[in-house]
Amino acid sequence: MPIGTFGRDLAATLREPAFWGYSSWLDILVKYRRTSIGPVWMVLPPFVFVVLLGTIYSQLMHFPPQHYLPFLGVGYLLWRVIIQVITESTSVLRNHKSFIFDGRVRLTDYFLRTLSKAMFYFVASLPILAGVFAWSDEMHVANLATLLVTMPVFLLGMLWLAAHLALFGARFPDTAEFTNTILIFAFLVTPILWYPQQAHGGHVLTMVTRANPAAHLINFVRDPLLGKMPDAYTLWFVGIFVVVGGLSTSWLYRRYGRYVPLWI
């Protein structure tokens, strides 16, 4: 089956979710099958990070926990989606080369597979976030409606990111190692443990943060949930990121998708 346009292949992939939806969930079940507590491992790390570490860190930094824990919870869960998409997509085409050699060359199937797997972890962790929201007296149920706008935009950004990294990972095997190294630094300069306003000023952290796509994507979703309007720079950054990302993904897919079987 030849490579088609990105939009046509994506529409076909969305109509056939068995491969990218069911198989990604099956991968998760197989991963935890031999562990003692099974899929509970999906929610244990975010519980430790958000509730336990968040409580300790709020006391050390003198942040009000009623505001800090929801701030940390949303930021961490979105960051978890980002790093899972990045780490999975850099090697997804090479890991599924047997499927590609057998003729399943509609690459959008693999892009959606990385995104759906990350979203399974995200959805499984939502009860922790719901508990933090219910405990905080600063959260309002009406703010949840903003997710109807912000999450689709966030997921589009993740899809473009998965497509780019999957194609780069197929062509350049070092992509996975490079991104794993960058993620350590990226976590430190992304406002997850610290508030964005702490980076205001003329120093290097401000410039790095303003150029950090993960920071803007997270703030775009998190700020409305916390009753704030994202700043104009974030809105412009996310808008340009999503539009340019979609255009470049379509071009890369049409131009280089046909070479993936040769690269892997």
N, C-alpha and C positions, 0 to 999 in steps of 0.2 A: 504494500500500500504506500503510495508516494506521499511525501510531506505536502500538506496543503497550507492554506493561509492560517494564521494563528487564530483568527476569529472563528473560522469554520471548524477547525479542529477542537477548539475550546468548547464550542456549542455541542459538538458530538460527544466530547468527554463528559459534559454535564448531563447529557441524556443517558449516559451509561455509567452510573456511579459504582457498579459492582467492583471493578478493579481498584479504583483509587479510594473508595470508601470502605467497603467491606474488608478488602485485603489489608488495608492499613490498620484497621481495628484488630484483625486477626494477628497481625504482627505484634501488636501490643500484648494480646493475651498470651501468645507463645513466649514472649520475652519474660513474662512474670509467672509462667505456668509452674515452674519448679521452685519458686520462692514460697516462704511460709505464709506470707500475708497477701500474696498475689497482687492484683491491681491496686491495692491500698498504697503501694509504692508510688502510684501516680499522684497522690494527694499528700503524702507524708512530707516530701521536701518543701512544697509551698507552705504547708502548715508550720513547719519548723522555721522557715525563713520569715514568713509574714508575722505570725503570732509571737513566737518565742524571740527571734532575733529583733523583730520590730519593737517589742516591749522593752527589751534591754537597750536597744539603740536610742529609743525615744527618751529614756531616762538619762543615758550618758550625754546626749546632745541637748537635753532640756527642751525637747519638742513635745507639744501637747499630744498625748497618745490618741485622743479621740479624732484628731485630724491626721496624725502621722500614719497610723495603721491603715486607714483606707487609701491614703496616698501611696504608701509602700506596697499595699496589696495589688492595686491596679497596675502600678508600674512594674512590679515583679512578674505578674502573670503575662502581661503583654511582652515584656522582655524575654520571658520563657518561650513564647511563641516565636519571636524573632530569632533567637539562637537555635531553636529546633528546626526552623525552616532553613536557616543558613547551613547548619551542620548536615542536615539530611540531603539538601539539594546539591551540594557540591559533589556528592558521590552517587546520587540516585541513578543516573544513566549508566554508569559503570557497574553498579550493583545489579542492574536489571538488563545487562547486555544479552542474556539468554532470551529474554522476551523480545528484545529488539531484533536479534538475529532470526528469531522465528517469524518476524513480520509485523510485530506490534510497534510500529515506528511513529505512531501518533504521540508525539512527545508530551503533549498537554496532559496525557494520562499520568505521567510521572510527576509533572509539576503539581497537579492537584493532589497527588498522593502525599507529597511532602507537607502540603498545607493542611490536608485533612488529618494527618497524624498529629500535627502540632495542635490542631483545634480539639482533638479528642482529649489531650492533656489539659487544655485550657478549660473545656467544659467540665471535666472531672474535678477541677479545682475551684469551680464557681461557688460551691457550698461554703468554702472557707471565706471567700470574699463576701458572700451574703451574710455570714455570721459577723464579720467585722463591720459591715454596713449597718446591720441591725443593732450592734452594740454602740456604735458611734452616734451621738446626738446631733452631729453636724451634717448627716446625710439626709437627703430628701428623696422619696420614691419618684417624684416627678422627674428628677435628673436622669433616671434610667432611660427615659424616652430618647435622650440624645444618642444612645447607642444605635438607634435605628439609622442614624446618619453617619456617625463616626466609624462604627465597626465595618460596614461595607467598604468605606474608603481605606481603612487600615488593611483589610483583607486583599483589596486590589493591589495595594503597595506590596504586600507579602507575596502575591502571585507574580508580580513583575520581578521581584527580587529572586524568587525561586527559579524563574525561567532563565534569568541572566546567569545565576551561579551554576545552574545545571549545565548550561551550554559551555560556560567557561571551564567547569570541572571536567566535562567530557574532553575538551581540547587540551587543557593544562592540568595534569594530575596533581600538581603542587597546590592547586587552589584550596583543597581541603586543609592542608597544613597551614597555609597562609592565613585563611580566615579564622582558624582556631587560635592562632597567635594574636590576631587583631582583636578577637572577642574579649580577651582579658583586659586589654586597654580600653575597649569600647564600653565595658561595664562601668569602669571607674569614671568615665567622662559622660555618662548618661545619668540624668537626674532620677535615680531610683532610691538610693539611700539618702540623698540630699535634695533639698529644694532648689528649683531652677533659679530663684532669686538670689541664692547664695553665690552664683557665678556671675552676677552682674558686675560690671566694671570694665576696665581696659586690659585685664591680664589674659594670659594665654588660655586659661580654662574657658573664659567667655567665648573666645573665638572658636575653640574646638567644639564647644557645645552647640554654638549656632550653626556649625557646619555638619553636625551629627544628625543624619536622617532618623536614627532610632529615637533620639530625644524628641524630635518634632512629632513623629508618629505617636509616641506614647503620650506626649502632652496634648495632642489633638483629641485623643480619646479620654484621657484622664481629667483634664481641666473641666469640661462640661459636667462630668459626673460629680465633681467636687463643687459645682456651682459657680465655676469661673469661666470666663470667655477666653479661649486661646488668643495669645497676642497676634497681631497682624502678620508679623514675620513668620510665625508658625503656620498660619493659614495659607500664606503665599507659598511657603516652602513645600507644604504637603500637596497643595494643588499642582504645583509645577512637577513635583516628584511623581505624582500619579499619572499626569498627562504625558510627560516626557517618557516615563517608564513604560507606559502602554505603547507608545509609538516606537520606542527603541526595541521593545520585546517583539513587536510584530515584524520589524525589519530584520532583527537577528534570526528570528525563527524562519522566515522565508529565505534569507540569504545563506544561513549556515546549518539549519536543521538537517538538510540532506546529507551532511558530512558526518553526522554523529556515529552511524555504524562504522565508518572508517576510523574515527578517532578512538573508539573504545575497543 
